[in-house]
């Protein structure tokens, strides 16, 4: 704990209690206050953007970004050797699982307040189109690979629990690939008309463990922050929540309007969000790892991973149907017949 004490001294904080919460997070009691000391995972090239988060929070009055204390030298962090540390207030969070409406509302507010509109040149449009065409071809290959795995598993005299699960879930995955291909076609069509692109300050790793809800609502740990399209944060928090069986999936859908009331999303942006939510890469890489025995995992570990990724993908299908109904998008069947 000597290095922790040295860092705290650089803030003129003299601890009476230091509790290691994780490998990188410490609960500190001292100076009649409670603090959180974080050993950061920030590469040198990301440090300026991390600092920019707090400058932006101050200038834009973004009160839901957990503040970071200045040390006596006027810096937002202190160094100990090559390690970066920063100090924040310790917030006792009353809810382990954060309510999605509060997350949608507050991250939507941050996205709207920091939004920048960029013009899209013809070269950028062509480059983006090429990237999505490559992605579409990759998805076709994944679909072929999945069929090969299923045919191989079904040829076994006795299937393992992992193999049986994949075969049982295959019908759902066929639907995922079917909808994904059509959403990709929709987005490729939309790219032809796209002249602007919106970016916002994105958290980059938005999940329940980085949300604190005490007397006030805070987002913490902005070490992966960047200026990207806001659906980056939406994808991350939705996928994090849909990993677990006890998440209220209907609430995730119904409360999306709380986000769009703060930061409106156009049809092509909702289509892109759907494409992200329907990405089957993690599901297929798990099967590949199982078949090639690359990871020393038990059968139950593989079953758990597949169940979780399957849950995410089934939600992606539900999301695709939901945005058609709620946001008056052109139904997939109609867009196919018109194309």
N, C-alpha and C positions, 0 to 999 in steps of 0.2 A: 504493500500500500504506500510505499515511500514516494513513488512517482505521483500517485493521486494527491498526496499531501503537498508535494511541490507545486502541482498545478493549482490546487486550492489556495496556496499561499500567494500565487501570482494574482489571484482575485481578492486578496486580503480576507479570505474566508478561513476561519479556524475551526475545524470540525470537532464535534464532541461524539459523533457517530458516523461511520462510513459503512454502508451496506451494499455489497455487490449484488445487483439485481440480475444482470446478464454479464457476458464477457466484456461488453462495452458500455454498460450503463450502471451508474452508481447513485444510490440514494444518500444524500448528505444532510446531516443536521449540524448547524453551526450558525453563529452570529444571530441566534434566536430566530432562524428561518430554516426552511427545508428547501433543498436544491436537488436538481438532477444534473449530474456531470456525465457528459457523453464523450467517449473516445470515438472520434469521427472516422468514417470510411470514405474520405474525400481525396481523390487524386488531384494533383497540382492543377491540371487543366480545368477541373470542376470547381475549384475554390472561388474564383471570381464570380461565378454564377451563384454559388451558395451565398456569398456576401451580398450579391445583388438582391436576393430574396428578401433580406431584412431591410435593405434600403427601400425597396419597393413597398414592403409592408408599412414602413414609416411614412413615405410620401403619399401612398394611396389609402392610408388609414385602414389597413387590413388587420383587424383586431383578432381574427381567428387563426393567424399564424403565431404560434407560441414564441414569445420574445426570447432573445438571447442576451445575456448580460455582457456589457462592456467590461473589460479588465481595466485596471488603472492606467494602462498605456493607451487606452482608447481603442483596443482591438476587440473583435467579436470572438476571438479564440486565443488560446495559449498553446505554445509548443512545449513538448517535453521530448527532447531528442528529435526524432523524425515524426513523432505522433502529434496529431492535432486534437485538442480537447475544447469543448465549449460548455458553458454553464447556463442552465435555464431554471425557472421556478419549478418546483415539484408540484404537480397537480394531481390530486387524488381523483381518479376517474370513478364515477358512481356506476357506470355501466360497462361491463366487460364486452358485450356485443352492442355496438353503437347503432342507433336508429338510422335507417337508410334515409329517411326524409331530412334529418338534420345534416347528414353528410351531403346529400344532393343539394340542399339549399345553400350551405356554406361554401362548398367547393364551386358551385355554380356562380356564386357571388364573386369569388376570387377570379374565376375564369373570365367573367364579364368585365370586371374592373381592369384587368390586365390585358385585355384582348388587343391584338394588333392585326391589321388586315394587310396582307401582302399580295401584290399583283403576280399573276402567273404568266410567264412568257410562253411562247410557243415551244421553245426548247424544253422548259420545265414540264409542260403538258405532255410532250412526246416522251420524255424520260419517265414520267409517272405512269403513263400508259404502258410503256415497255416493262416496267417493274411489275405491274399488275398482270400483264399477259404471262410473264415468267411465273408469277405466283399461281396463276390459274393452271398452267401446265404442271407445276409441282403438285398441285392438289389432285390433278388427274392421275399422276404417278402414285400418289399416296392411296388413292382409291383402288388402283390396280393391285398395290401391295397388300392392302387390307383383304381383298378378295383371295389373294394367294395364301395369306395366313389362314383364313377361314377354311379354304379348301384343304389345306394341310392338316388343320386341327380335326376337321370332320372325317378325314381319312384314318385317324387313329382309332384303334379298337376301343380304347378307354381314354376319354379326355380328362385332363387335369382340371381343377377348378378354374384356373386362369383361362384355359382353352375353351371350356364350357361357357364362361362368362362372355368372352369375346364373340362366340357364335350366337349367344343369346342376344347380345346387344347389336349384332350386325345390322338388323333391320333399321334400327335408329340411326346408325352411322350412314346407311344408304341415303336416308332422308336428309341428314346433315350435308352430305356431299351434293345432293340434288339441289337443295336450297342455296348452298354456298355458290355453286356454279352460276345460278341465275342471279343472285345478288351481285356477283362479280360482273356479269354481263350488264346489269343495270348501272353499276358504278362506272364501267368503261364507257357506256353511252353518256353518262352525266359528265365525264371528263371532257368530252367534246365541247361542252358549253361553259366549262368552268374557267373563270378569269381571275378569281380571287381565292385566297386561302387564309383562314383565320388561325392564328396561334395565340396561346395564352400561357401564363405561368402555370406549369403543371407540377404537381408534387412528385410524380414519377414512381412512387412506390406506395400508393394509397391503399391502406387496409386498416382494419379495426385497431390493430396494435399501434397505429400511428395517429389515432384519434383519441383525444382526451375530452371528457365531458364532466366537468365539475360545476363550479358556479358559472363558468363560461365554456363555450365550445372552442377547442383548439385542434389544429393540425400540427403535429410535431414531426421532427426528423425530415428536413428538406434537403438531405444530402444528395438525392438523385433528381433534384429539380432541374427543369429545362423549359424552354419556350417551345412548345409543341402544340399540335391540335388537341383541344380539351378532351376528345374521346379517349386519349391515352389514359387519363385518370379514371374515366368512366369504365373503360374496359377492365382496368386493374381492380377497382373496388367491386365491380359486379362479379368478376371471376373469383376473387377472394371469398366473397360471400356464398357463391353457388357451389363451392367445394363441399359444403357441409349439408348434411341431410336435413337438419332442423331449421334451415333458413326459410323464411316465408317468401317463396319465389313470387307469389302474386303481389306482395307488397313491393318487391323490387321493380315490378312493372308499373303498378298503379301509381307509385310515388315519383316516377320519372318526370312527370309534369312539374313537380316541385323544382327539379333542376332546370327544365326548359323555360319555366317562368322567369328564372334568373338569367339564363344564358340560352337563347333560342338556338335550336339546331335545325338546319335545312334538311330537305329530303335526302340529298346526297351524303350528308354527314351521318344521318341515321342509318343509311345503307352501309356506309363504311364501318360504323360501330357494329352492325350486324355481322359483317364479314369478319371482324376481329373476334367476335364472340363465337363464331362458328369454326374457328381455326382448329382442325383436328390433329395438329402436329404432335402435341404432347401425348395424346392417346396412342397414336401410331408409334411414336418413339418408345413408349412403354412396352408395347407388344414386341417391338424389335429387340429391346434390351432383354426381355424374357426369352425370346427365341434364341438369341445369341449368347445368353447367359453372361452378359457383360458385367452385370452388377450382382454382388453377393446379397441378394434379397430373398426373403422367404416367400412362399406362395401367398400368404396373407398380405404381405406388403404390396405385391403386384395387384392383388384383388382390390385392395383399398385404393391404390392409385388409379386403376381403371374405373372403379366406381365413381371416384371424384371427378375425373375428366369426363366421364359419360354424363354426369350430372350437369357439368358446365355446358356441354354440347346440347343436351336436351333443352336446357334453358335458352340457348341461342336460337333453337327452333321456335320456342314459345315467344321469344323477343321479336323474331321476324314476323310472326303472325300478329303480334300486338301492335307493332308500329304501323302495319297496314290498316288496322282498325281505328287506332287512336289518332294517327297523324295524317289520315287521308292520303296515303301513298297509293300509287298504282299497284294493284295486286299483281303478284308474280305471274299468274296465268295470263292476265291481260297483256303484261309487258312482253311475254313470250310470243303471244299471237301477233302483236304489233311489230315485233322485230323480224 
